[in-house]
Amino acid sequence: MRRAAVAIAAGAMAISLAACGSAEESGGSDSTASAAKGDDIKVGLLLPENQTARYEKFDRPLIEQKIKELTNDKATIDYNNAKQDANLQAQQVDTMITNKVDVLILDAVDAKAIKNSVQKAVDAGIKVVAYDRLAEGPISAYTSFDNVAVGKTQGEALLKALGDKATKDSKVVMINGSVTDPNAAMFKEGAHSALDGKVTIAKEYDTKEWKPENANSEMEAAISAVGKKNIAGVYSANDGMAGGIITALKAAGITVPVTGQDAELAAVQRIVTGEQYMSVYKPYAPEATAAAEMAVALAQGKSLDSIAKDKVDSGSAKGIPAVLVPVTSLTKDNINDTVIKDGVYTADEICTGKYKAACDKAGVTG
């Protein structure tokens, strides 16, 4: 898959950025601390779960491909997926330490719980790149999307979908992500910045483990509490949960706009048919590329200054070198210009069987 084009930023930068410091302050120049290495490095890659399609379909192959490219195919990559189990991920970090990886790319299941594991890795001389979620502990670098802007994009899209119905009397249900994921808090912050004062948040939930079945149960509870005739729209933090939410809405005979995130294939198909209003398209290639570039540089004792132009603060560290990737709102109107143009999906993959007529009507081609 060819590298995705970086979309136009969907709002103001979301994460608190600090003024740029020196390479020494940021940990970007480390050649004096460890012997310089060549291309024969060992990279650990730990991803958080496999329920969301993106990790196995996009993130893993993109990261591995870029690492191989940067090291002339000489790097060894140790991979594992935690399957949404924080304890299992901690064990996987221990295994990476035992295997003596030179650097670890870590997408944490639980950003706070992983802190001790990050410290153990660093104590063993292993640099840690936090991927997609800002893990706590002494990480050396971070890459993700502009996560408050993601939530703001979702909230603004929901208001647009509501149109004249976007009044203070309109009742919206918010179904947020897991409290163990720091990104979920930022998505929520961004969404509230767009929705608060414009509509009424009638019910709001934090969804355990981002599971669609949990979101389905929450939506059923919201319908019971608010009344099926009183719900104007639903903020869903991601596409997987949107699927569970839409199932509950359909069962109750409710048709209202629903947001999402990740541009999963099933979500794009729901957008084509009108069941889901939008998703947030996050071009994974730039994020994966940044993670690979930072990991290889750290393993080789090189500076991050030419890669990481931003700085972020976590709950336990400040001034972390970072690459933040902008996002865009994906609706029926720009499928051709986003996921199809960037080679994420083909029109044939989207427009199968029952979606063909809707695709033709929406002008989905390519």
C-alpha positions in Angstrom: 0.0 0.0 0.0 1.4 3.3 -1.0 2.0 5.9 1.7 -1.2 7.7 2.7 -1.2 11.5 2.2 -1.5 13.5 5.3 -4.9 15.0 5.5 -5.6 18.7 6.3 -5.6 19.3 10.1 -9.0 19.1 11.6 -8.5 21.6 14.3 -6.1 23.3 16.7 -3.3 21.1 18.0 -4.7 18.9 20.8 -1.9 17.9 23.0 -0.1 20.4 25.3 3.1 21.3 23.4 6.1 22.5 25.2 8.8 24.8 23.8 11.5 22.9 21.9 14.5 22.1 24.0 17.9 20.9 23.1 18.6 17.5 21.8 20.2 16.5 25.0 17.2 17.7 27.1 14.8 15.7 24.9 16.8 12.6 24.8 17.2 13.0 21.1 20.9 12.8 21.0 22.1 9.5 22.6 25.2 8.5 20.7 27.4 9.1 23.8 25.2 7.0 26.0 25.3 3.8 23.9 27.6 2.3 21.3 26.6 3.3 17.8 24.8 0.5 16.0 24.3 -0.2 12.3 21.3 -1.7 10.6 21.5 -5.0 12.4 19.1 -4.0 15.2 16.3 -5.8 17.1 13.0 -3.9 17.4 10.2 -5.0 19.7 6.6 -4.1 18.6 3.7 -4.5 21.0 0.2 -3.6 19.8 -2.8 -3.5 22.2 -5.6 -5.5 20.7 -7.0 -7.2 17.6 -10.7 -6.3 17.8 -10.1 -3.1 15.9 -9.2 -4.0 12.4 -6.5 -1.3 12.0 -3.8 -2.8 14.1 -3.2 -6.1 12.2 -4.3 -4.7 8.8 -2.4 -1.4 8.8 -0.2 -0.5 11.8 1.8 -3.7 12.0 2.6 -4.2 8.3 3.3 -0.5 7.8 5.7 -0.3 10.8 7.5 -3.5 9.9 7.8 -2.5 6.2 9.3 0.9 7.2 11.8 -0.6 9.7 13.0 -3.1 7.1 13.4 -0.2 4.5 15.3 1.9 7.0 17.7 -0.9 7.9 18.3 -2.4 4.5 16.2 -5.4 5.5 18.7 -6.2 8.3 16.6 -5.5 11.4 14.9 -8.2 13.4 11.3 -7.4 14.5 9.8 -9.2 17.5 6.0 -8.7 17.5 3.1 -9.5 19.8 -0.5 -8.4 20.4 -1.9 -8.0 23.9 -5.5 -8.8 22.9 -6.8 -6.0 25.2 -5.1 -7.7 28.3 -2.9 -5.3 30.3 -1.4 -8.1 32.4 -0.5 -10.0 29.2 1.1 -6.9 27.8 3.3 -6.5 30.9 4.5 -10.1 30.4 5.2 -9.3 26.8 7.4 -6.4 27.8 9.3 -8.7 30.1 9.8 -11.1 27.2 11.1 -8.2 25.0 13.6 -7.4 27.8 14.7 -11.0 28.0 15.1 -11.1 24.2 17.3 -8.0 24.5 15.6 -5.8 21.9 17.4 -2.6 21.2 14.2 -0.5 21.2 10.5 -1.0 21.9 7.5 0.4 20.0 4.6 0.2 22.5 0.9 0.8 22.1 -0.3 0.4 25.6 -3.5 -1.4 26.6 -3.6 0.7 29.8 -1.3 3.7 29.7 -1.0 4.0 33.4 -0.6 0.3 34.3 2.2 -0.1 31.8 4.4 2.5 33.6 6.4 0.0 35.7 7.0 -2.1 32.6 8.3 0.9 30.7 10.7 1.7 33.6 11.9 -1.9 33.6 12.7 -1.7 29.9 14.5 1.6 30.3 16.5 0.2 33.2 17.5 -2.6 30.9 18.8 -0.1 28.4 15.9 -0.3 26.0 14.4 2.9 24.6 10.6 3.0 24.4 8.6 4.7 21.7 5.0 5.3 22.7 2.8 4.5 19.7 -0.8 5.9 19.3 -1.4 6.1 23.1 0.8 8.2 25.4 2.1 5.5 27.8 3.4 6.7 31.2 6.9 6.2 32.4 10.3 7.4 30.9 9.4 7.0 27.2 11.8 8.5 24.7 9.4 9.4 21.9 5.8 9.5 21.0 3.7 9.5 17.8 -0.1 9.7 17.5 -2.8 11.8 16.0 -4.1 15.1 17.1 -6.5 13.5 19.5 -8.4 16.4 20.9 -8.9 17.5 17.3 -10.3 14.0 16.6 -13.0 14.5 19.1 -13.7 18.0 18.0 -14.0 16.8 14.4 -16.5 14.2 15.5 -18.5 16.7 17.5 -18.6 19.3 14.7 -19.6 16.7 12.2 -22.5 15.6 14.4 -23.7 19.2 14.7 -23.5 19.5 10.9 -25.5 16.4 10.5 -28.2 17.7 12.9 -28.5 21.0 11.0 -31.5 22.9 12.3 -32.0 20.3 15.0 -28.7 21.3 16.7 -30.4 23.3 19.5 -29.9 23.4 23.2 -33.1 21.3 23.5 -31.7 18.5 21.3 -30.7 15.5 23.2 -27.5 13.7 22.3 -26.0 10.5 23.7 -22.3 10.3 24.1 -20.6 6.9 24.1 -16.9 7.4 24.8 -14.0 5.0 24.8 -12.2 3.2 27.6 -11.0 5.1 30.7 -7.7 3.1 30.5 -6.9 4.7 27.1 -5.6 8.3 27.5 -6.7 9.0 23.9 -10.3 8.4 25.0 -10.1 11.3 27.4 -8.8 13.6 24.7 -11.4 12.5 22.2 -14.0 13.2 24.9 -12.5 16.6 25.6 -12.6 17.6 21.9 -16.1 16.4 21.4 -17.4 18.3 24.5 -15.6 21.5 23.2 -17.8 21.2 20.0 -21.1 20.0 21.6 -21.3 21.7 25.0 -23.8 24.6 24.8 -25.0 23.7 21.4 -27.0 20.5 22.4 -27.9 18.7 25.6 -25.9 15.7 26.5 -28.7 13.5 27.8 -26.6 10.4 28.7 -22.9 9.8 28.6 -20.9 6.6 29.1 -17.3 5.5 29.2 -17.1 2.1 27.4 -15.1 -0.7 29.0 -12.4 -1.9 26.7 -13.9 -0.1 23.7 -16.1 -3.3 23.1 -19.0 -3.0 20.6 -21.1 -5.2 22.8 -20.6 -2.8 25.7 -21.5 0.1 23.6 -24.6 -1.8 22.4 -25.8 -2.3 26.0 -25.1 1.4 26.8 -27.1 2.5 23.8 -30.0 0.3 24.9 -29.9 1.8 28.4 -29.8 5.3 26.9 -32.8 4.6 24.7 -34.7 3.4 27.8 -33.7 6.4 29.9 -34.1 9.2 27.3 -36.9 7.8 25.2 -36.5 6.7 21.6 -38.3 9.7 20.2 -36.1 12.1 22.1 -32.6 11.2 20.9 -31.4 13.5 18.1 -27.9 12.0 17.6 -25.2 9.8 19.0 -21.5 10.6 19.5 -19.6 7.3 19.2 -15.9 7.5 19.8 -15.0 4.8 17.3 -16.3 2.7 14.5 -16.4 -0.6 16.3 -18.7 0.9 19.0 -20.7 2.6 16.3 -21.6 -0.8 14.9 -22.9 -1.9 18.3 -24.8 1.4 18.8 -26.4 1.3 15.4 -27.6 -2.3 16.1 -29.4 -1.0 19.2 -30.8 2.0 17.3 -32.2 -0.2 14.5 -33.8 -2.6 17.0 -35.6 0.4 18.5 -36.6 1.8 15.1 -34.4 4.9 15.5 -32.6 6.6 12.7 -30.2 9.4 13.8 -26.7 10.5 12.9 -23.9 8.5 14.5 -20.2 9.4 14.5 -17.2 7.1 14.4 -13.4 6.9 14.1 -10.8 4.8 12.3 -12.4 4.5 8.8 -13.0 0.7 9.3 -14.3 -1.0 6.2 -17.6 -1.9 7.8 -18.0 1.8 8.9 -17.2 3.1 5.4 -19.9 0.8 4.1 -22.4 2.0 6.7 -21.5 5.6 5.7 -22.3 4.8 2.1 -25.7 3.5 3.1 -26.4 6.3 5.5 -26.5 4.2 8.7 -23.5 6.0 10.1 -22.9 9.6 9.3 -19.1 9.9 9.5 -15.8 8.5 10.7 -12.5 10.1 11.4 -10.0 9.1 8.7 -6.5 8.7 10.3 -3.8 8.1 7.7 -1.9 5.3 9.4 1.1 5.4 7.1 2.5 8.7 8.5 2.1 7.6 12.1 3.7 4.2 11.4 6.5 5.8 9.5 7.2 8.2 12.3 7.3 5.3 14.8 9.7 3.3 12.7 12.0 6.3 12.0 12.2 7.2 15.7 12.7 3.6 16.8 15.5 3.0 14.3 17.2 6.3 15.2 17.0 5.5 19.0 18.4 2.0 18.4 21.2 3.4 16.4 22.0 6.2 19.0 21.0 9.0 16.6 19.2 12.3 17.3 15.4 12.6 16.9 15.6 16.3 16.1 15.0 15.9 12.4 12.0 13.6 13.0 10.2 14.8 16.0 9.2 18.5 15.7 6.8 18.6 18.6 6.9 18.1 22.3 4.3 16.6 24.6 3.8 16.0 28.3 2.4 12.8 29.9 1.3 12.3 33.4 4.9 11.3 34.4 7.2 12.9 31.8 7.6 16.3 30.2 9.0 17.5 26.9 8.7 14.1 25.1 9.8 14.4 21.4 6.7 13.8 19.4 5.2 13.5 15.9 1.5 14.4 15.7 -0.4 13.5 12.6 -3.5 15.5 11.6 -6.9 13.9 10.7 -9.9 14.6 8.5 -13.7 13.9 8.7 -14.8 11.1 6.4 -18.3 11.3 5.1 -20.1 10.0 2.0 -18.9 13.0 0.1 -15.2 12.4 0.3 -14.7 8.6 0.3 -13.0 8.8 -3.1 -10.6 11.5 -2.0 -9.6 9.8 1.2 -9.5 6.1 1.8 -9.7 5.2 -1.9 -7.2 7.8 -3.1 -4.8 6.7 -0.4 -5.1 3.1 -1.3 -6.6 2.0 2.0 -9.6 0.4 0.2 -10.6 -0.1 -3.4 -14.1 0.7 -4.6 -14.6 -3.0 -5.2 -13.8 -3.8 -1.5 -16.3 -1.1 -0.3 -19.1 -1.7 -2.9 -19.7 -5.4 -2.5 -23.2 -6.9 -2.9 -25.8 -5.0 -1.0 -23.6 -1.8 -1.0 -23.4 -1.6 -4.8 -26.5 0.5 -5.4 -25.6 2.9 -2.5 -22.1 3.3 -3.9 -23.4 4.1 -7.3 -25.7 6.7 -5.9 -22.9 8.2 -3.8 -20.5 8.2 -6.7 -18.0 5.9 -5.0 -15.5 5.0 -7.7 -11.9 4.1 -8.2 
